[in-house]
Amino acid sequence: MQDVIDALRDANQEVALPLDLPDFDDVVEAEEAICVPLHPDFKQFLLTVSDVICGSLEPVTVADPGSHTHLPEVAAYAWSIGLSREMTPICAYDGGYYVVNLEGAVIYWTPESGDIEEWTSIWEWAREVWLVS
């Protein structure tokens, strides 16, 4: 995990309006807003790298409620188009979503095809997908 965090930090792009890194209270507020407990790896992801901007993907955030990547809004829309509430979106992509399931695996899901690809953890997904996007 730490090697992925370090690689993401190294790849972080400087922008005029950087994202804020959330604190634990921000994560709890997001959990309460969506009424779903977040997998511990996903919480760690949010607390350590959700302010990183790299590649072409924009993972969800929890620090800024006005952001288009704010988890409660992204989750509400994904669930409204058919994503199971047992899955929490981590990133919108190409008409579908990368989602984390109850076991902590990441799956690429689309409304038309359902589950398409799977990674064992959010850290594996971050290394193999987000970092190279």
N, C-alpha and C positions, 0 to 999 in steps of 0.2 A: 504494500500500500504506500509506504513512504517514498519508494522510488517513483511511483506514478504521480504522487503529489509534487515531488521535486521536478519531474519532467513537465508537469503542467505549469508550475510556477516559472520555470525557465522559458516556456513557450508563451507566457502571458504577454499580450500586446498592450502597449500603452495607448490609451484613448483619452479624448478630452473630458468625458464624463465617466470615470471608472465606476464599476459596480462596487457596492458595499459588501463586505463579508458579514454574514449574520452572526448574532450571538445566540446562545441557547434559547433565550426567550422568543426570538424570532421563529426558531424551528418549532417550538411548542405552540406558538400562535398559529402557524401554518397547519400543524397536526389538528388542532382544535377546529380550525376553519373547514377542513376537509372531512373531519370526523373519522379519520383513519390513522392508526399508528404507523409511523414510518419505520422501515427496516433500519437497524442500527448502522449498517454500512452506508445507507442513504443519508442518515443524519450526519455521519462523519464527513461524507462527501460535501454536504451543504455547508458544514461548519469550517471546512478547510480549503475548498477550491471553488465554491459557487461564485466567487468574485473574479474568476479567471476568464479572460476573453482570448480564445485561440481558435484557429480554424474557422470552419463555416457553420458549425453547430452552436446553438444557444441553449444550453441546459437551463432547467428551471432555477428560479431564485426564490428566496423568502425574505430578504431584507427590505425590499422596496415594493409596497403594495401597488404602486402605480406602474410597475414595469409590465411589459407584455409577456414576460417570462415568469411572472409571479405564480407560484405553484397552485394556490387555490383556484385561480381563474383558468389556468391550463388544465388542471384536473377536472373542473366542472365541465369544460367543453369536451374533453376527451371522453368522459363518462357519458355525456349527452349523445355522443355519436356511436356508442356501443362498447366502449372499453369496459371490461369488468371492473367493479369496484374493489376487487381483490388485487388489482394492479394500479400502481401509481405512476403517472407519466413523469419522465425525467427530461425529455427533450422531444419537441415536435420536429419531424423531418419528412419531407416529401409526401405529404398527405397522410402520414401515419405518426406513430409515436414510439420512441424507445421508452419502455416501462420497466419498473422493478416489481417483481411479484413478492408474495409473502415469504418465500424462501431466500430472497435476496438476489435471485438471478435477474438479468436484464434481458428483455425480449423486444424485438422490433415487431410492432403490431400495426396493421392497417384495418380500416373498417371493411374493406372488400375481402381481404385474405386471411384475417386473423393473425395468429402467431406465425412469423416467418423465420427469424433467426434468434439465437440465444447465446448469451455469454454467462459464465458462472457467477460473476459479481459485477458490481458497478465499477470496481477498479479495473477489472479486465476490459470492460466496455470502454472506460476512459482511455486506456492505453491503446486498444486496438481500433477504436472508432473515433472518439473525440479528438485525440491528439493528432491523428493523421487526416482529419477532415479539411 
